[in-house]
Amino acid sequence: KFLTAILEKWGSVIAFLKDNYHNLDRKLRPDAADMLTSLKSSVFIAYVHLLREIFEELHVFQERTTGCSSPACYAVLNELRATATAIADHVVLGPRLIPVLQELQERNGFFQGMVITQDFDIESFHVNAGEVCHCVSQQVIQMANQCSESLCKFSVLDPNNWPTDSNVHFGAYGIETIRQLSGEMQSLLPEKRISDIILEWCSYKWFVRKSLAKCLRKDFISLAATVVSRFSAVYPTICTFLTAAALLSPSCKVTRKGFEELCIIKESRKNVLTDDTLWQTMVINVNGAPLELWDPEPVVDLWLKTSLRRPNNRTSNKHALDTCNKQETQVENSPSCMFTGCQFLVITGDLCEEPVVCSNDGSG
């Protein structure tokens, strides 16, 4: 969106800078002149259009893998590879970039009605653009290659990938892959012999093919949700595979909802920790380490281990003074005479300009 906005407002920005150049502060004029030079460069125009095409491909990938119709995890890998191929092979010759390059090659000194600097060389651009696209494409491919090989094996669970030419091929399909997945995910599966898992897989295939609606078989995520919710007792191992295949997708609706709930829980706990331990964490021993070296972790650890609630910043002054009087620490080498005879410096509520000092007799 940022690159698109630059290109859409390109002419307006140039016109504004030219019309208001002499009205700018003298200190800002050199920067404005540099901006004008860059904006009017034909090389700049070409590369901004190139970058927009690259990010457009990445945006298309994001739209295909997020939202309500997000695919299974193995399909996300396929989308990554398709995006990498599109960036490497089609961006430089994209339908929106070719007219721009043709207009810049005409060398008539204008682009979209604005005067520009003719410093564009098509051969150099193709070389550099090819390197940029290749680099971005390799980064996308690397993301796909770093994923576990098990993710690709989950494609065997999708009825859209099952053979339809013969019952023989259908009956044997996926047996070896299920055997491999069973070994890789053994710790997550019910205790069953591999032969029983194979029988469960074969039974599951025929059940899906004969008993489930065609519209459900075409939507793998909906299929997985239906089978897991209704038939987990019949197909426990297959349901474990289906759950992993559906939830391992980072853009899956359930996964995103889980992350949102986790963030809310963490934020809530952080707020409780801050409020309930404010009084305890803001009691600082004047005779101890300097403030910048004071370690609040023991207090936090104690709270996490015991869930002990401490008075917050709305604690009464009487309670704070009583706590000060109970401490038996002698102040030595005080940097100021105002701390003479004081055991603790207690900071509660909002900080003020002058510190609050508690004396031995509790007079404040």
Secondary structure as UniProt FT lines:
FT   HELIX           2..8
FT   HELIX           10..20
FT   HELIX           21..23
FT   TURN            26..28
FT   HELIX           29..39
FT   HELIX           42..65
FT   TURN            68..69
FT   HELIX           73..90
FT   TURN            92..93
FT   TURN            95..96
FT   HELIX           97..105
FT   STRAND          110..111
FT   TURN            112..113
FT   STRAND          114..115
FT   HELIX           122..145
FT   HELIX           149..153
FT   HELIX           154..157
FT   HELIX           159..161
FT   HELIX           167..172
FT   TURN            173..174
FT   HELIX           175..184
FT   HELIX           186..188
FT   HELIX           194..211
FT   HELIX           214..218
FT   HELIX           220..231
FT   TURN            232..234
FT   HELIX           236..247
FT   TURN            250..251
FT   HELIX           253..276
FT   HELIX           278..281
FT   STRAND          283..285
FT   TURN            286..287
FT   HELIX           291..293
FT   HELIX           297..306
FT   TURN            313..314
FT   HELIX           317..326
FT   HELIX           337..339
FT   TURN            340..341
FT   STRAND          344..346
FT   TURN            360..361
//
